[in-house]
Amino acid sequence: MEEKKLYYHQALNIWEGFCNLHSRMFDIACDEYLALLESNIEKLEELLPLKEEVISKISELELERSELIEKINHSDLVASPIAKSPELILLFSDLESASGLSALKNLNALLIDIIEKIQNQNKKNQIFLNKAMISLRDLKRGFKGQKVYSTYGSDGRTQTLNR
């Protein structure tokens, strides 16, 4: 039982790290959006190394998570090997029930929520970038003397006509 508690606390530390790093990643994604709105290329360039650093730390934690699962799989705690995080969380459900606190389960739910927020923010960033690229393309065509007309087709999509 002590071995299981040790692994449980290691898992808690890893999930807490995941939550902290993903929160930082969300903050960076929001900062990127603000920099895009302000057309602040310098700020975007400053954010890129920060983002890479956070991604690197997340990768390190992912390696720790994999090593923890590997250790547990080689112990006598499981009958069949654990392959995914939900299986790991299920392994510790008895400890969480006994303590009356579902810390790992709650951290996992928080992590999923943060990741969904990051994905939504990244979609907003991508939409903004796509609109900016279209505007730049239209400006470039205008400088070449081409006239650009945009209309909507029957399917609701934008159609661009060059004249």
C-alpha positions, 0 to 999 in steps of 0.5 A: 500500500505504501508503494501505491501511495508513493506512486499516487503522490508522484502522479499528483506532482506530474498532474499539478505540473501539467496544469501549471504548464498548460495554464502558462500555455493558455496565457501565452496563447491569449498574449499572442492574440492580443499581439496579433490584434495590435499587429505587434510583431516584436511581442509575437517574436518574444512569445515564441521562445516562451511557448517553445520553453513551455512545450519542452517542459510539458514534454519532460513531464510527459516523459515522467508520466510515461516512466511512472506508468512503466514503473507501475506496470512492472510492479505488483499493483496491476494485473494488466498493464496500464496504457492510458492516463484514465487507467492510471487515475482509476488505479488510484481511485481507492486511495482517493475514496479513502481520503475523501479527496479526488485530487488526481481526478480533479486535476485531470478534469482541470487539465482537460478544461485548460487544454480545451481553452487552449484549443479554442484560443488557438482557433481564434488566433488562426482565424485572425491570421487567416483573415490577415493573410487574405487582407494582405493578399488583396492588398498585394493584388491591389498594388499590382493593379488587379481589382479584387471583388468578393461575393458570396456563392450559393453555398455561402462561401466567399468567392474572389474575382480578379479583374 
